[in-house]
Amino acid sequence: MGWTCAVLVLLLATLGRPARAEGDAQPPTTSAAGASTSASGTAAPPAFHLEVHAPEPLRDTLLRHLELQQYRGLQDLDRDELDRLLVSAQDNARNLLATQGYFAAEVKISVQEPAASPTAGGPPASDAPVAQHTPWEVLIEVTPGEPVRVSAFQLQLSGDVAHNPELEAVQRSLTETWGLRPGSIFTQAGWDSAKTEALRRLTATRYPTGHLVDSQARIDPDTQQAELSLTLDSGPDFRFGEVLVEGTQHHSAELVRRLAQIPTGSTYTQADLLKAQQRVADSGYFDSVFMSLDTSGDPQAAPVRVQVREAKLHKLVLGVGASTDSGGRLSAEFTQRKLPWLDWKALSKLSLDRDTKTLSSELTSQPDKDNWRWVTSGQLQRQTGSTAPVNSLTLRTGRAKTDEHYDRNFYLQYDHTLTQSSPAESASSVSANYAWTQRNFNNIPFPTRGYGLAVEVGPGLTLGSQRSPFLRSRARVLGFIPFNESAYPSAAQAPRLAWRAEGGAVGARSSVVLPSTQLFLTGGDTTVRGYGYREIGVVQADGSLEPGRYLAVGSLEWQKPIVRNGRATEFESTVFIDAGAVANEASKLRAKVGVGVGARWRSPVGPLEVDLAWGAATRRLRLHLAVGFTF
């Protein structure tokens, strides 16, 4: 009889409770404020409010990761169930605090009973649903105590690296770069990160199959000390083998090998593999490139597998732009990546702006085994603006080689110019030239330290009725010097000095008439700010402007990253001074100075520069805009 009554009571209680549809077993959705949303869409109060008293980093960790948080939206949570959850919450909180290095933290949890709502008619029973009453107030108080600190670290290496004569150097390098140095606070995230970084450094050079064998963190909560040990197996020593190419259709696999420049038999490094991949991707022949080392075979001749997707053979790009130097601009570029009957690439351009109209075409051969290419180009141009209108023709042929840090170029060049002055003046020349560029920047296109140096030299001969030799030379340098990096949380926040200098000279008899394309003008966004494009030259008696035989340009710019909330943003402020001069005699160089302020933005397409400069000679302000970094 007693069992029958119990079953009837249980059945009535079940029938009296609102039914849930299948799939409603999960807690109701909870808003950012902790209130749940009922089926009708109205916001219901949370089962309890949670407050954590702890130092700020620990408080954030508990509020973000405590499992107790997921039960705030339960509308049928009674006090007994809450008490059971709080017991688990205390253990959960201690475990979370341990991951932050606090293994002896004290956690105290208290609950304030909810007051009855106006419609409840009196104090609630202990098992009454909270949905009808004010939520409980749950308070978690944390006394973290002293954190556990790393007292010792031991690294052991096995595998082929143990027979490497440079074993001690490898072990010393891994130990010096270890993320949890003795004295630092032990955290689970820091422990995991340090192990991952140590393995990454080992596998980046020679040992791509290296792996973690054992790791131990022995924690003593009484002394707040942690002894760490790590054992890594390097696996075998790998060397680059043959390059296997997949995905080529119109281009040969040999082209990919020449672009990649992977020396067969050399020691494997991840950096070399990534650089090779980047060289192939930057060539313009392929839309995508993926390289990987095949570690399944002989480690001393591991194949490099290259998967490519070729770019379309023909591409047309139409552009509209503007600059403070030359106003609005229209452009069209047509690329043909494989000419009929030739493996050469052709790039043809048409550009029209306020002062310059240019039509050009360049033919480039595929690289040979030493990465040298043949380059042939021609350009027709008309320039107006600060000088008399000049029509020019330039033809060039030669050999070029581009590496990661160096560019080299040998070429013959023919120049012809027609200056539409009164009277009109034409000049022609042929020259043999050598150009050399070195780039040692830490980050392109956003350098913060390093330098670049470029030198050009070319003996030539004027053509026509007056044939006379000449020598043209030009050099430029750009450098970045960071200041007091150790005083900032990160190097990205440190200010720096950017400096540049440029000089050029044409040696010839004073009576020799040279093509204006062999002479110099300066001024504008990337040279001397505060002046217009090519606005600095040799002023004639009638006030007109002509290019000169000597050039000198210099600039100093103080760049200061803008920091917000302790982190460097994508913006910088600058203060600068530029100076430049052009003359027909070195003794007559007189600098024109521009000073100003500016802002920089690290945009997705490169640095965007906005400068406001005062030209001391013209006594007026000028706005300058430039995008991108090239050297």
WOUR-V994632 format. One record per pair of residues at least 6 apart in sequence whose ideal C-beta (glycine too) atoms are under 7 Angstrom apart, sorted by sequence separation. I is the first residue (numbers start at 1). J is the second residue. D is the distance in Angstrom with one decimal. If there is no record, write none. Layout:
I_J_D, I_J_D
This chain:
30_36_5.4, 31_37_6.8, 37_43_6.0, 38_44_5.2, 71_77_6.5, 116_122_6.1, 130_136_6.9, 161_167_6.0, 164_170_6.6, 180_186_6.6, 280_286_6.3, 297_303_6.7, 322_328_5.0, 323_329_6.9, 367_373_5.2, 418_424_6.5, 419_425_4.7, 441_447_3.8, 442_448_6.1, 461_467_6.1, 462_468_5.1, 485_491_4.9, 488_494_4.9, 508_514_6.4, 522_528_5.8, 539_545_6.0, 540_546_6.0, 563_569_6.9, 583_589_4.7, 29_36_6.5, 52_59_5.0, 116_123_5.5, 203_210_4.5, 219_226_5.2, 295_302_6.0, 322_329_6.3, 339_346_5.7, 351_358_4.6, 382_389_6.7, 383_390_4.9, 401_408_4.8, 442_449_4.9, 524_531_6.8, 561_568_4.5, 562_569_5.0, 600_607_5.7, 601_608_4.4, 614_621_5.6, 615_622_6.2, 28_36_4.1, 29_37_5.3, 35_43_4.6, 36_44_5.0, 54_62_6.4, 97_105_4.3, 116_124_5.8, 202_210_4.5, 218_226_6.8, 245_253_3.8, 248_256_6.7, 281_289_4.5, 294_302_5.7, 321_329_4.5, 337_345_5.2, 365_373_5.1, 400_408_6.9, 418_426_4.7, 442_450_5.1, 461_469_5.5, 462_470_6.7, 506_514_6.5, 523_531_3.9, 524_532_6.4, 528_536_6.1, 537_545_4.5, 538_546_5.0, 581_589_4.1, 28_37_6.3, 35_44_6.1, 124_133_5.2, 161_170_6.0, 217_226_5.7, 218_227_4.5, 280_289_4.6, 293_302_5.3, 294_303_4.4, 336_345_7.0, 349_358_7.0, 350_359_5.4, 364_373_5.6, 365_374_4.1, 382_391_5.2, 400_409_4.5, 417_426_6.7, 441_450_4.0, 482_491_6.7, 485_494_4.3, 523_532_5.9, 524_533_3.8, 537_546_5.8, 562_571_4.5, 581_590_5.5, 600_609_5.7, 612_621_6.2, 613_622_5.5, 35_45_5.7, 36_46_6.5, 52_62_5.0, 157_167_6.9, 180_190_5.5, 320_330_6.1, 336_346_4.4, 417_427_5.6, 440_450_4.8, 459_469_6.8, 460_470_5.3, 484_494_6.3, 523_533_6.3, 524_534_6.6, 537_547_5.5, 538_548_4.2, 562_572_6.1, 581_591_4.8, 35_46_5.4, 52_63_5.7, 94_105_6.3, 179_190_6.1, 180_191_6.4, 199_210_6.4, 217_228_5.4, 245_256_4.7, 293_304_6.0, 294_305_5.5, 349_360_5.0, 364_375_5.3, 381_392_5.0, 398_409_6.4, 399_410_5.2, 440_451_5.6, 441_452_6.4, 483_494_6.2, 523_534_5.8, 537_548_5.9, 561_572_5.1, 562_573_6.2, 580_591_6.6, 581_592_6.5, 598_609_6.3, 599_610_5.1, 612_623_5.8, 613_624_6.1, 31_43_6.7, 34_46_4.0, 120_132_5.8, 277_289_5.4, 319_331_4.2, 335_347_5.3, 398_410_4.9, 416_428_4.5, 440_452_6.9, 459_471_5.1, 460_472_6.5, 482_494_4.9, 483_495_5.4, 506_518_6.2, 522_534_7.0, 523_535_4.0, 560_572_6.2, 579_591_4.2, 580_592_6.0, 598_610_5.8, 94_107_5.7, 120_133_6.1, 157_170_7.0, 199_212_5.9, 216_229_4.8, 291_304_6.1, 292_305_5.3, 348_361_4.4, 362_375_6.7, 363_376_4.7, 380_393_5.8, 398_411_2.6, 415_428_6.6, 439_452_4.8, 483_496_6.3, 506_519_6.4, 521_534_4.0, 523_536_4.1, 559_572_5.4, 560_573_5.1, 579_592_6.8, 598_611_3.6, 611_624_4.3, 71_85_5.9, 93_107_4.8, 157_171_5.9, 179_193_5.7, 180_194_4.8, 215_229_7.0, 243_257_4.9, 262_276_5.1, 277_291_4.4, 318_332_5.4, 333_347_6.8, 334_348_4.8, 397_411_6.3, 398_412_6.1, 415_429_5.1, 438_452_6.6, 458_472_5.0, 482_496_4.5, 483_497_6.8, 522_536_4.8, 579_593_4.9, 598_612_6.7, 34_49_6.7, 117_132_6.2, 179_194_3.4, 215_230_5.1, 261_276_6.3, 276_291_6.2, 291_306_5.2, 346_361_6.6, 347_362_5.0, 362_377_4.0, 379_394_4.6, 396_411_5.2, 397_412_5.7, 438_453_4.9, 481_496_6.1, 521_536_6.7, 559_574_5.2, 596_611_5.5, 597_612_6.0, 610_625_5.9, 114_130_6.8, 117_133_5.4, 155_171_6.2, 178_194_6.0, 260_276_4.2, 317_333_4.5, 333_349_5.1, 361_377_6.7, 414_430_5.2, 457_473_4.7, 480_496_5.5, 481_497_4.7, 504_520_5.2, 521_537_4.7, 558_574_6.4, 577_593_6.8, 578_594_4.5, 596_612_5.2, 609_625_6.9, 68_85_5.9, 90_107_5.3, 116_133_5.9, 117_134_6.4, 195_212_6.6, 214_231_4.3, 243_260_6.2, 289_306_7.0, 290_307_4.7, 346_363_5.3, 360_377_6.7, 361_378_5.7, 378_395_5.1, 396_413_4.7, 437_454_4.3, 456_473_6.7, 557_574_5.5, 558_575_4.8, 596_613_3.4, 609_626_4.4, 50_68_6.7, 179_197_5.8, 213_231_4.2, 261_279_6.4, 273_291_5.6, 316_334_5.3, 331_349_6.9, 332_350_4.7, 360_378_6.7, 412_430_7.0, 413_431_5.1, 456_474_4.6, 480_498_5.4, 577_595_4.9, 595_613_6.7, 596_614_5.9, 50_69_6.8, 90_109_5.7, 114_133_4.7, 115_134_5.0, 155_174_5.9, 213_232_6.4, 243_262_5.7, 260_279_6.2, 289_308_5.3, 331_350_6.7, 344_363_5.1, 345_364_4.9, 360_379_4.0, 377_396_4.9, 394_413_6.7, 395_414_4.4, 436_455_5.2, 557_576_3.9, 594_613_4.6, 595_614_5.5, 608_627_5.3, 89_109_6.5, 114_134_4.1, 155_175_5.6, 178_198_6.5, 195_215_5.8, 212_232_6.1, 213_233_5.0, 259_279_5.4, 260_280_5.5, 273_293_6.5, 288_308_6.9, 315_335_4.4, 331_351_4.6, 344_364_6.2, 412_432_5.7, 413_433_5.9, 455_475_4.9, 479_499_5.3, 556_576_6.6, 576_596_6.1, 594_614_6.6, 68_89_4.2, 114_135_5.9, 259_280_4.7, 288_309_4.5, 314_335_7.0, 344_365_5.1, 358_379_6.5, 359_380_4.7, 376_397_4.5, 394_415_5.5, 435_456_4.6, 454_475_6.8, 555_576_6.5, 556_577_5.5, 594_615_5.2, 606_627_6.1, 607_628_6.9, 50_72_6.9, 114_136_5.3, 210_232_6.0, 211_233_5.6, 240_262_5.4, 242_264_6.4, 286_308_4.7, 287_309_5.0, 314_336_5.7, 329_351_6.6, 330_352_4.8, 411_433_5.4, 454_476_5.1, 478_500_4.5, 575_597_5.5, 576_598_6.7, 594_616_6.9, 605_627_6.5, 606_628_4.0, 607_629_5.5, 66_89_6.3, 86_109_5.1, 113_136_6.9, 210_233_6.4, 240_263_6.7, 241_264_6.4, 286_309_6.3, 287_310_7.0, 313_336_6.7, 329_352_6.9, 343_366_5.0, 358_381_4.7, 375_398_6.0, 393_416_4.6, 433_456_6.5, 434_457_5.7, 477_500_6.6, 555_578_4.5, 574_597_6.6, 593_616_4.4, 605_628_6.9, 606_629_5.6, 47_71_6.7, 48_72_6.2, 112_136_6.6, 174_198_5.5, 177_201_6.4, 210_234_4.7, 211_235_6.9, 240_264_5.8, 256_280_6.0, 259_283_5.0, 286_310_5.7, 287_311_4.8, 313_337_5.1, 329_353_4.1, 357_381_6.9, 392_416_6.8, 410_434_5.7, 434_458_7.0, 453_477_5.1, 477_501_5.4, 574_598_4.3, 592_616_7.0, 47_72_5.7, 67_92_5.2, 111_136_5.5, 112_137_4.0, 153_178_6.0, 210_235_5.2, 240_265_6.7, 268_293_6.2, 285_310_6.7, 286_311_5.8, 313_338_5.6, 328_353_6.5, 356_381_6.6, 357_382_4.7, 374_399_6.0, 375_400_5.0, 392_417_4.5, 433_458_3.5, 452_477_6.9, 476_501_7.0, 528_553_6.3, 554_579_5.3, 592_617_4.5, 46_72_4.4, 47_73_6.9, 66_92_6.0, 191_217_5.9, 209_235_3.6, 239_265_5.8, 240_266_5.4, 285_311_6.1, 311_337_6.5, 327_353_6.0, 328_354_6.8, 373_399_6.8, 409_435_4.3, 432_458_6.2, 451_477_6.6, 452_478_4.8, 476_502_4.1, 521_547_4.8, 527_553_5.7, 573_599_6.0, 574_600_6.4, 46_73_6.2, 47_74_5.1, 66_93_6.5, 111_138_5.6, 153_180_6.8, 174_201_6.0, 207_234_4.0, 209_236_6.9, 239_266_6.5, 284_311_6.8, 326_353_4.2, 327_354_3.7, 356_383_5.2, 372_399_5.3, 373_400_5.4, 390_417_5.7, 391_418_4.6, 431_458_4.5, 432_459_6.1, 451_478_6.6, 520_547_5.6, 553_580_4.2, 572_599_6.9, 47_75_6.8, 174_202_6.6, 207_235_5.5, 239_267_5.8, 240_268_5.8, 326_354_5.2, 355_383_6.3, 408_436_5.6, 431_459_6.6, 451_479_4.1, 475_503_5.6, 519_547_3.6, 520_548_5.7, 552_580_6.8, 571_599_6.4, 572_600_4.1, 109_138_6.9, 110_139_5.0, 153_182_6.4, 239_268_6.0, 326_355_5.1, 355_384_5.3, 372_401_4.8, 390_419_5.1, 431_460_3.1, 519_548_6.1, 522_551_6.2, 552_581_5.1, 571_600_6.7, 47_77_4.2, 150_180_5.0, 152_182_6.3, 202_232_5.7, 207_237_6.7, 208_238_5.7, 238_268_4.2, 255_285_6.9, 326_356_6.3, 355_385_3.8, 371_401_5.4, 407_437_4.1, 430_460_6.2, 450_480_5.9, 474_504_4.0, 519_549_6.1, 571_601_5.6, 44_75_6.0, 62_93_5.9, 65_96_5.6, 109_140_5.3, 150_181_6.8, 151_182_6.1, 186_217_7.0, 206_237_5.2, 388_419_5.5, 389_420_4.4, 406_437_6.7, 429_460_5.1, 430_461_5.8, 449_480_5.1, 473_504_6.8, 516_547_5.1, 520_551_3.8, 522_553_5.7, 551_582_5.6, 570_601_6.0, 150_182_5.2, 198_230_6.4, 202_234_6.2, 206_238_6.4, 388_420_5.8, 406_438_5.6, 429_461_6.5, 448_480_5.8, 473_505_5.6, 550_582_6.8, 570_602_4.4, 107_140_6.6, 108_141_4.5, 150_183_6.6, 199_232_6.3, 388_421_4.3, 405_438_6.1, 429_462_4.9, 430_463_6.4, 447_480_5.3, 449_482_5.2, 550_583_5.1, 48_82_6.8, 62_96_6.0, 149_183_6.0, 150_184_5.4, 198_232_6.8, 251_285_5.8, 268_302_6.8, 405_439_5.5, 428_462_6.9, 429_463_6.1, 448_482_6.0, 472_506_4.8, 548_582_4.1, 550_584_7.0, 61_96_5.7, 107_142_5.7, 149_184_6.6, 195_230_6.3, 405_440_6.3, 427_462_6.9, 428_463_4.1, 548_583_5.1, 549_584_5.1, 550_585_6.9, 149_185_5.8, 150_186_5.5, 428_464_5.7, 470_506_6.0, 471_507_4.5, 548_584_5.0, 550_586_5.1, 36_73_3.6, 105_142_6.0, 106_143_4.2, 149_186_6.4, 470_507_6.3, 552_589_5.4, 34_72_5.0, 105_143_6.6, 147_185_4.7, 148_186_4.7, 470_508_3.6, 36_75_6.4, 58_97_6.3, 61_100_6.1, 105_144_4.8, 106_145_7.0, 550_589_6.0, 105_145_5.7, 186_226_4.2, 468_508_6.4, 104_145_4.7, 431_472_6.8, 468_509_6.0, 559_600_7.0, 30_72_5.9, 58_100_6.1, 102_144_4.5, 262_304_5.8, 470_512_6.4, 27_70_6.3, 30_73_3.9, 102_145_6.3, 506_549_4.3, 27_71_6.5, 29_73_6.9, 468_512_4.5, 470_514_6.4, 505_549_6.7, 536_580_5.3, 538_582_6.0, 28_73_4.7, 97_142_6.9, 102_147_5.5, 103_148_5.4, 505_550_5.4, 536_581_7.0, 537_582_4.9, 538_583_6.2, 27_73_5.0, 101_147_4.0, 161_207_6.2, 260_306_6.9, 466_512_6.9, 472_518_5.7, 504_550_7.0, 536_582_5.5, 538_584_5.7, 27_74_5.3, 28_75_6.7, 79_126_4.9, 80_127_6.6, 93_140_6.3, 97_144_6.6, 101_148_5.0, 466_513_6.8, 504_551_3.8, 79_127_6.7, 180_228_6.3, 448_496_5.9, 503_551_6.2, 530_578_6.8, 78_127_4.5, 502_551_6.7, 503_552_5.4, 529_578_5.2, 256_306_5.8, 462_512_5.9, 528_578_4.5, 78_129_6.8, 462_513_7.0, 502_553_4.1, 528_579_6.7, 256_308_6.3, 285_337_6.1, 462_514_6.5, 501_553_6.8, 528_580_3.8, 76_129_5.2, 77_130_5.7, 501_554_4.9, 527_580_6.1, 75_129_6.6, 82_136_6.6, 75_130_7.0, 158_213_6.8, 238_293_6.7, 500_555_4.8, 75_131_4.2, 499_555_6.6, 536_592_5.5, 238_295_6.8, 499_556_5.4, 523_580_6.5, 522_580_4.6, 244_303_5.2, 251_310_6.3, 497_556_6.7, 498_557_4.3, 208_268_6.2, 241_301_3.6, 244_304_6.9, 246_306_6.9, 247_307_5.4, 248_308_6.3, 250_310_6.1, 522_582_5.9, 206_267_5.6, 238_299_4.7, 239_300_5.2, 241_302_5.0, 242_303_5.5, 243_304_4.8, 244_305_5.2, 245_306_4.8, 246_307_5.0, 247_308_4.3, 249_310_5.7, 497_558_6.1, 498_559_5.7, 521_582_6.2, 531_592_6.5, 206_268_6.0, 237_299_6.3, 239_301_6.5, 240_302_6.7, 241_303_4.8, 244_306_6.8, 247_309_5.7, 248_310_6.6, 520_582_5.4, 236_299_4.0, 239_302_6.7, 241_304_6.9, 243_306_6.1, 245_308_6.8, 250_313_6.2, 495_558_6.6, 496_559_5.1, 531_594_6.2, 205_269_4.7, 238_302_5.0, 240_304_6.0, 495_559_6.4, 528_592_6.5, 530_594_2.6, 204_269_6.6, 495_560_4.5, 529_594_4.7, 204_270_4.3, 528_594_5.5, 530_596_6.5, 204_271_6.9, 529_596_6.0, 493_561_5.4, 492_561_6.3, 493_563_5.3, 148_219_5.8, 158_231_6.9, 161_234_3.7, 151_225_4.1, 159_233_4.5, 160_234_5.5, 149_224_6.3, 151_226_6.4, 152_227_4.8, 153_228_4.7, 154_229_4.5, 155_230_5.3, 156_231_4.5, 157_232_5.6, 158_233_4.9, 159_234_3.7, 160_235_6.8, 493_568_4.7, 148_224_4.9, 149_225_6.4, 150_226_5.2, 151_227_5.9, 159_235_5.3, 160_236_5.1, 492_568_4.2, 147_224_6.7, 148_225_6.6, 149_226_6.9, 157_234_6.3, 160_237_4.7, 489_566_6.7, 62_140_6.8, 146_224_4.8, 148_226_5.1, 150_228_6.1, 490_568_6.7, 529_611_5.4, 47_130_4.9, 530_613_3.7, 58_142_6.2, 101_185_4.4, 529_613_3.8, 530_614_5.6, 531_615_5.1, 101_186_4.8, 208_293_5.7, 429_514_6.5, 530_615_3.4, 49_135_5.4, 53_139_7.0, 58_144_6.0, 101_187_4.9, 209_295_5.2, 427_513_4.8, 429_515_5.3, 44_131_6.3, 48_135_5.0, 100_187_5.3, 208_295_5.8, 427_514_5.9, 428_515_6.4, 531_618_6.6, 47_135_6.0, 48_136_4.0, 49_137_5.3, 50_138_5.0, 51_139_5.1, 52_140_4.8, 53_141_4.7, 54_142_3.7, 99_187_6.3, 250_338_5.8, 425_513_6.9, 427_515_4.5, 46_135_5.2, 49_138_6.7, 53_142_6.6, 55_144_6.3, 99_188_3.8, 429_518_6.2, 45_135_5.4, 48_138_4.9, 54_144_6.8, 531_622_7.0, 530_622_5.5, 529_624_5.0, 419_516_6.2, 417_515_4.2, 416_515_6.5, 417_516_4.8, 525_624_4.5, 415_515_4.1, 417_517_5.8, 525_625_6.7, 526_626_5.9, 525_626_4.5, 415_517_4.9, 415_518_6.0, 259_367_6.5, 258_367_4.9, 261_371_6.3, 255_366_5.5, 258_369_6.2, 258_371_6.8, 103_219_5.8, 104_221_4.7, 103_221_4.3, 394_517_6.1, 392_517_5.3, 390_516_5.4, 275_404_6.4, 386_532_6.5, 385_533_6.9, 386_534_5.6, 385_534_6.6, 386_535_4.9, 387_537_6.7, 478_631_5.7, 388_544_6.4, 446_602_5.6, 387_545_5.0, 386_545_5.0, 387_546_6.2, 445_606_4.4, 446_607_6.2, 445_607_6.3, 355_533_6.9, 452_631_4.1, 445_628_6.6, 445_629_3.8, 444_629_6.6, 439_631_5.9, 325_524_4.6, 325_525_5.2, 324_525_6.2, 323_525_6.7, 326_533_5.8, 325_533_3.6, 324_623_5.5, 324_624_5.2, 324_625_5.1, 323_625_6.2
